[in-house]
Amino acid sequence: MEKTFVAIKPDGVQRGLIGKIISRFEKKGLKLVAMKFILVTNELAQKHYGEHKEKPFFKNLVEFITSGPVVAMVWEGKNAISTVRKMMGKTNPFDAEDGTIRGDYGIDIGRNVVHGSDGPQSAEKEINLFFESSEIVDWKQDIQNWIYE
């Protein structure tokens, strides 16, 4: 099974959307294998957004992600990365379809509620940045037999 990293950003936390967002992933059949409620440090934010370091919006990304608590999670399932990306919707909430997390809850591109890994390499990098391997729980979810062939 594939793993992906998801973070509910400070705007999602402040707006009380944690439960609603987690519920969507659970209802889809994804399995939560790690979660923590944290304040992202400046150092962690700079590593997380490192590929954007030379872009004009880098400073704002770092300031925003460190501005309040974040819910960092690892979700597991068949095609977890693409499933989560589809569920989140386009980065700009204005362009995101209704029914997606960003389409339903996002208001501004700079306040788009969630982050999710965009591919296997970023998922591995982000999971390793936010979690120790001992924090990821390998457990049997009985409903998996009803979700996957």
Residue, then its C-alpha position, 0 to 999 in steps of 0.5 A: m500500500e502507498k503512503t502519503f503526507v497530508a497537513i491541515k494548515p493553520d487556516g484549516v485548524q483555526r477554522g475548525l475543519i480538522g474533523k471534517i477533513i479527516s472524516r473525508f479521508e476515512k470515508k474514502g477508505l484511506k487508513l490513518v497511520a500517523m498523526k500529530f498536532i504541531l507548531v512547525t518550526n522555521e527550520l522545518a518549514q524551510k526544509h519542507y518548502g525547500e524547492h521553492k526557496e528561490k521563488p518570490f512566495f517562499k517567505n510567505l509560505v514559511e511565515f504562514i505554515t509557522s503561524g499556528p498549529v498544523v495537523a501532520m498526518v500519514w495516510e495509507g491506501k491503494n493509490a493514496i497519493s493521487t486519491v488525496r490529491k484529487m480529494m484536495g482539489k486544485t491549489n487555487p480554491f477558486d479553480a477547485e471543483d465543488g466537492t473537493i476540500r479546497g473547493d468546499y473550504g478554501i477561499d484564497i490560494g494563500r489559505n487553501v486549508v491543506h497540503g498533500s504530497d504531489g508524488p512518491q518522492s515528495a511523500e517519502k521526503e515529507i513523511n521523513l521530515f515530519f515523522e520518525s519511523s517509530e511514529i508510523v503505526d503498522w496496523k490491520q484495519d478490518i474494513q480493508n477487505w471490504i474496500y480492496e479486492 
